[in-house]
Amino acid sequence: MTSKQRAYLKGLAATLEPIVQIGKASLTPEVTDSVAEAFNNRELIKISVLKNCLDSPVAIAEMLADRTHSQVVQVIGKKIVLYKENKDHKKIFLPL
């Protein structure tokens, strides 16, 4: 992903609300499944890491991206933005 594409996705993510919250139990299989399921309907998702989670949001983002075969767009504070291209129902067209 180029820096231009990443900047475009960051702009789109600015208006998104977090659809998954990661709490005290950190990254469980259920959280991973819900993120993977969210990618069935969307290409860009925002995740919120709650204050009672002891793990680093950067580490959580990398693990989630690896497990869901997606890409980390950004991690700011306790917010994570992930992108996964949907081959069948493409909604976001990235600039070249």
C-alpha positions in Angstrom: 0.0 0.0 0.0 1.4 3.4 -1.0 1.4 6.4 1.2 -1.2 8.1 -1.1 -3.5 5.1 -0.7 -3.0 5.1 3.1 -3.7 8.8 3.3 -6.9 8.3 1.3 -8.1 5.5 3.6 -7.2 7.6 6.7 -9.5 10.3 5.3 -12.4 7.8 4.9 -11.8 6.3 8.3 -12.1 9.7 10.0 -15.9 9.6 9.8 -16.2 6.0 10.8 -17.5 4.8 14.2 -15.7 1.9 15.9 -17.6 -1.3 15.3 -15.6 -3.6 17.5 -14.3 -3.0 21.0 -11.4 -4.9 22.6 -11.6 -5.0 26.4 -9.9 -6.6 29.4 -9.7 -10.1 27.8 -7.7 -8.6 24.9 -7.6 -10.4 21.6 -9.8 -13.5 21.9 -10.8 -15.8 19.1 -14.3 -14.3 19.3 -12.9 -10.8 18.7 -10.9 -12.1 15.7 -14.0 -13.8 14.4 -16.1 -10.7 14.7 -13.5 -8.6 12.9 -13.3 -11.2 10.1 -17.1 -11.2 9.8 -17.1 -7.4 9.6 -14.9 -7.7 6.6 -17.7 -9.6 4.8 -19.7 -6.4 4.7 -17.1 -3.6 4.8 -13.6 -3.1 3.5 -12.5 -0.5 6.1 -13.2 -0.9 9.8 -12.3 1.0 12.9 -11.7 -0.8 16.2 -11.5 0.7 19.7 -9.2 -0.7 22.4 -10.7 0.0 25.8 -8.7 1.5 28.7 -8.8 -1.7 30.7 -6.9 -3.7 28.0 -3.3 -4.1 29.0 -1.9 -5.0 25.6 -0.5 -2.4 23.2 -2.9 -1.3 20.4 0.0 -1.6 17.9 0.6 -5.2 18.8 -3.2 -6.0 18.7 -3.4 -4.3 15.3 -0.5 -6.4 13.9 -2.0 -9.6 15.3 -5.5 -8.8 13.9 -4.1 -7.9 10.5 -2.2 -11.2 10.4 -5.1 -13.3 11.5 -7.7 -11.6 9.2 -5.3 -11.2 6.2 -5.9 -7.4 6.2 -3.6 -4.3 6.4 -3.1 -1.9 9.2 -4.0 1.6 7.9 -3.2 3.4 11.2 -3.1 3.2 14.9 -3.8 6.4 16.8 -4.0 6.2 20.5 -6.5 3.4 21.3 -8.1 3.4 17.8 -7.1 0.9 15.1 -8.1 1.1 11.4 -7.9 -2.0 9.2 -8.4 -2.4 5.5 -9.1 -5.6 3.5 -10.0 -5.5 -0.2 -13.2 -7.3 -1.1 -12.7 -8.9 -4.5 -16.4 -9.6 -5.0 -18.1 -6.4 -3.8 -15.5 -3.7 -4.1 -16.7 -0.4 -2.6 -13.4 1.5 -2.1 -11.3 2.3 -5.1 -7.8 3.3 -4.1 -5.8 5.9 -6.0 -2.8 4.7 -7.9 
